[in-house]
Amino acid sequence: MITEQVGQLIREARKAKGLTQKELGEKMGISESAVNRYENGSANLSLKTVEKIAEVMGITVRILFE
């Protein structure tokens, strides 16, 4: 499923940046559990959310879809 694949890429990018789920959530203004749901593919990701995640981590959206 695409949400699971993108979630895995988000997790990998977050870890590469040395961020915890809590830290990423704080930077985005969302809860740690929301980040967890995105990474597990159990929550739908809007393009706006993906763009915000990429922006906060200083990466391009394209990286999250490769």
N, C-alpha and C positions, 0 to 999 in steps of 0.2 A: 504494500500500500504506500502511496506517495507520502502521506503524512508521517509514516514511520521512517521512511528513507530520509526525508528532510529533517525530522527530529534527530536522527542519528548524526547527520551532518552538523546540526546545531550543537549537539553534545560535544562532538569532536572539536569544533571551532571554539567552543567555550573553554574546554580543557586546554586547548593550545594557547589560549590567552591567559590561562592561569586563574580563571574565575570559577567560583562555586555557583551553584544554582541560586543560592541566596543573594550573592553579589550581583549576578546578572539581573535577577528580579528587582533588586533595589535600584539599579541603574535604569531599568525600564519602567519602574513604578508599578510593578505587579508582584504577586506573591511567589515565594519559592515553589509552592505546589503547582502554580500555573506553569512555571518554567519546566517543572518535572513532567507535567501532562503534555506540553509541547514536545519535549524530547522523547517521550515514550510513544508519541503518535496517538495519544488518547484524546487529544483536543484538536479541533479544527484550527488550522492556521490561515489567517487571512493574509493577503499580500502586504497589507499595511503592517501587520505584526511581524512578518518576515523582514520587511524593510527596517523596522525599528530595531529588531534584534541585530541585524547587520550593522546598522548605524552605531549602536551602543558598543559593539565589539570592534568597530573600525575595519570591517571587511565589506566586500561587495555582496550583493544579493546573489549574484551568479555563483559564488563559491558555495552557497547553500543548496544549489541545484545541480552541482557537478558530481 
